[in-house]
């Protein structure tokens, strides 16, 4: 930095009135270029602008770029802008405006005093190098602040949603939770509990709901690594099926409830999810979709009683007992039709009849009695479900 340029910089720093006029001019043009700055208090905007300008002039006078400590001070201003709601592009544009205003002022004064053009060029080069270093640091800090704010917002929404769904709430408290989630407390909602597919993240589910129905007010939050919970408007009956397809994972959908009863809807959603996972039925599932199968795969006590009756005596017969069990299950699956079952097993109908008779002799289960047929169906369904790790 030449002595002439340094003198111009020091004159500006030592003239508070002129510096304030330059700051006022900067603010006027900044707000004109980016109306978003109008929401920042003028005193805060003036203080930040003056701080940046004074730091820039001091470093230019010394002919150097900002140190790491000075950059941290400048990035603190960028983080404040982020907290005040300014987007990254708007914030960076403001720093470019600072650089432009300083460049215009300093180069005009230099040329008025006959400073050699190489010195003006050197000033311009240093100023833009300074600006590049500062805007990079500010952009990084601004982005980190935005991410932090987004995480905090998501954390608060998740905590509110958990408070609404995981525990019973008085009416007024539940309605307040819905208001905090920007949802209408007078509407009815369905709760859902989902297990995302591998490679799927929470934002994928949230975006799928938006695409299915942009007008559907909803809330969704992560619960652990792959589980999500949330609410959807009860009036949009087809939103869940469209918005939560099998490609996203498995979702249990609860009943339609008012604010204070959403905990009950959530409990039903969890029960439905557990059954759907065991039955390997992805997508949005309601208890009415799974019906009795949901009970078969989620009631281990009844299953144990039936298994003791049917499987213990068959297991004692080893491989033959397994063959008889498979035959009985196939018979039930084919609607108790002899011909269809024999075709499915690739055996003669007389062989089938013999096996079924042996099944009855060993287990005591009569395939002509509806209760016994129901137990075979129940147990086969429950055993299928047990192959799925929930």
Beta strands, then each sheet from edge to edge (+ up, - down):
strand 1: 189-196
strand 2: 218-223
strand 3: 227-233
strand 4: 249-257
strand 5: 283-286
sheet 1: 2+ 3- 1+ 4- 5-
end
